[in-house]
Amino acid sequence: MLRTLALLLIISAGIAHADDVIEPPVERLTKTYYDKFFLRYSPDGSHLIYSRHHRNLRQANQVLVGLRVVKADGTDDRPLLAEWDASVQIQEHGSFSPDGHQLVISGGGNDTGNSAKDTFVAEISTEFQAAHLRKVIAGTGVMLGEEPCWSPDGKRLCFVTIDEKLWVADADGANRTQLVQVDGLYCHQPAWSPDGKWIAFATDRDGNVEIYKVRWDGSELTRLTDDPGFDCRPRWSRDGRWLLFTSNRGSNHDLYVMRDNGIDVRRLTFNAALDDHGDWSPDATTIAFVSMRDGGFDIYRMPVPADLKIGPPATIDYEQPASRELLAHYDFDSVLPTATSIIDRAGANPLQLLGATVVSSGARGSLHFDGSDDSALVGNPLALRTSGPLTISVWVRADGFAGNGYVLSKQGWNIYVGPDGLARFETRSANDTAWLTLPAGRPLKTAEWNFVAAVFDPEQQRESLYLDGALSAERPRTDGAIGATAGYPLQLGRYGTTNSQGFRGELDEIRIYGRALSADELRQQFHEQRPRIVGP
């Protein structure tokens, strides 16, 4: 009887559950019921923007998904981009620039003949009126992407593309750089941390949709959630110490928070209805979100739990990677066969295994590729965007030669083995207009370990290719730099830009240097490494 009375008292105070958890007080802001999604606060906290569905009348040049703005108290709900409803019929993923003077969106429809969604930017007045909506163009006829978000200094945009890749570009669309490529079906909702160091996003790269973060330079890809549920839509607290996200791990879509390293996960909402699209208020006092708890889609807000202790806004601090000679180093010794990532012995760029498997014999190990869809992905950190000088060394054991098999691919610089068994060092010209290919002087030995080293030496104005510690081929290279090194991540086992031309065999002891090693140094490396790779 006493427990029943206590339960009734809990119900009268809030939402009650079997474990007696009480949801924080929730305030309903809008009462319009129509679909609402992609909710975001303005930087000053005075307004919220969101997208809503309309009837599908695209053939009549009417808006399908419109962007709206509403005051933070739920009043004055109105369209924001009505002037462009006929030309940009899909208006999604609105995001304010840090100063609040600009807005980016994912747009599509009848815009200048482009039927795919792309990134648009508009000027925003102090009265929250939009003007001068235009497409952000990376180059003539080149689309940028969708789901854009600003860097905290307003100088860059992060966005995703339809082929499930995460990119960064300058705010005007220039200097597009790929950070992450997903071997899956989902890579969405990037969110830049307030200190500028990290980008959080949701991806199914490991088989289930989870939240990851990666440094803005493409290094240190880190998994934050690991739950059978669907975890998505990360949003950073202003101090960068917490991430708000949506998950259905409790059998219903609810809001959760976790620390920036993935620990201390806490559920915030407990209503039986869907709760989604959460965003922190800039003053860190409330969280706005979309819910169906009153029968339709509307905007609600709740107080931020006091014990989260949200600090002041983080200081913007774009860390540059420490300068070092050895840029990356991967071996596969003492690695479990079930491993999904390999540490970088030179730094902070782990190698993610996407089908490639570790083959072990005692403590010794190597990385095997089936020549089809196996690969391994490093990412696109600044250190590996080097245009020279450069040395790449790798042990290669090919199972056979049938078509081109890419050992290593960075777009600007690659190593592949042709159907003739010749290893090739392939680079882009400094002006990015031509491929320059240097084939080895003899074929690799099939089913045996071969030491392959490629060197670009701008000071000596040459490229060289070494086999088993001896010079095999060289050519003059006078343009001073390798082009197109920033656009794509480093990938092993296949050609990265098209995910094709897979290598069949094993790789080991992969090293990338930010200088041109001498012939004597490469000869010494071969003799030092050979007993461990090949055996005595």
C-alpha positions, 0 to 999 in steps of 0.5 A: 500500500505504501509503495503504491502511494509512493508511486502515485506521488511520483506520477504526479511529479513527473514521468514514473518508471519501473526503476522509479527514475523521474524525467526532468521537467519538460516544457513544450515550446510549440504546438503545431504538430507537423514534422520537425527535425534537424533542430539547432540553436542560434549562437545567441540562444534566442532562436531555434531553426528546424526543418519540416515536411510539406506535401510532395508537390515538387513537380509544381515547384513547391517546397518539400522540406522547408527550413523554419525559425522560431524564437526559443520560447516557441513563439513567432514560428515562420519560414526562413527561406520561403523566397527560395522554396521553388528553386531549393525544394529541400532545405535540411541540416541548418547550421549557424556560423559561430558569429550567427551571421551566416547559415549553411544548409543541405539543399536540393531540388530545382536548384540550378539544375542539380537534383542532388543535395548540396551545401548552400549558405545564406546571410542572416540579419540581426532580425533573423531574415535570410538573404543571398542564398547561394551554393558553396562550390568547391570548383567549377561544376563540383558539388561539395556535400551535405549535412554541413557544420562549421568549425568553431572559428568559422573558417571551415566546413565539415560535411558528408558525401553520398558515398559515405565519406567525411570531408573538410573544406574551407568555408568557401568550398576550397581545399576539400580534404577527405578525413574518413571513408566508411566501408559501410552504409552510414556516415552522417551528422558531423559535429565540430567540438567547440575547441576545434580539435575533434569532429564527432559523427555517426557511422556503421563502419564496424557493423552497427551505427555508433558514434565516433570522433576523429581529429580535425586533421584526420588522425586518431579515429576513436570509437565512443559508443559500443551498443547494439542500439542505434546511436546517432546525432552527436552534439558537443556541450559548450565546454567540449566535455560532454556529448548529447546524442540520440539512441534507441538502446532502451527500445525507444528513441531517447536522449543520452549524454556521455563524456567526450571519451565515451564513458559515463553514459546517462539517459536523459528522457524516459517518455514512451514517445520518440525523443530526438534531434537534441541540441544544447542551449548556448548558455548550457542551461537547457536542451531543446529536442523534438518529441511526439509525446503530445501526439505530434512532432513538437519542440520541447526543452528540459534543464541540463542536469546540474551535476553535469557541471558544464563549464565555460565555452572551450578555447579554440585550439587547433593543435598541429601535429608534432613534426617528426621524421617517421610519419607512420609505422605499422607492424603486425607482431603480437596482434590478435587475429581478431584485431580490428585496428593496429596501433601506429608505432610512430604516432597517433594514426591507428590503422583500421582493418576493413576486411584485411586480416592479421595472419600470425605465426607465433609472435610474428604477424602480417596483414593479408588481403584477398584482392577483392574487397579487403582493405585497411584505412589510416585516415587523412591526418595532416602529417600524411598529406605531405607533398615531399620529401618522402620515403615509403618502405613495405614488405610485400608478399604477392599471391599472384599478379592479375591486373593492378594490385594497389599496395598503398594508396594516398592518391598523390602517392601510391605503390601498386604491382602490375599484372607483369609483377613490377612494383610501381611508384606512382605520383601526381605532378606538382600541378596535379595534371599528370600521373608520373609512374616509375616501374621497378627494373625487375618483377617481384618474386611470387609467394616470397617476401620482397622489400619495396622502398619508394623515395621522392627527393625534391632536393636531388630532383629524383624519384627512386625505387628500391627492391631488397635494399638495392636501387632498381629504378630512378627518374628525374623529378624536377617540379619540386613537389607531389600534387593532390596529397591532401584530398584522400586518406591513406588506404592499404590493399586497394586504390582509395579513390575508387575502392578497386584494384585490390592487392592479393597477398600480405604486407608487413613492416610499413613505414612512411618517412617525411624525408628522403632516406639514402641508399645506405639507409635503405640497404641497412633497413633491408638487412636489419628487417629481413631476419624478422620478416623472412627468417634466418 
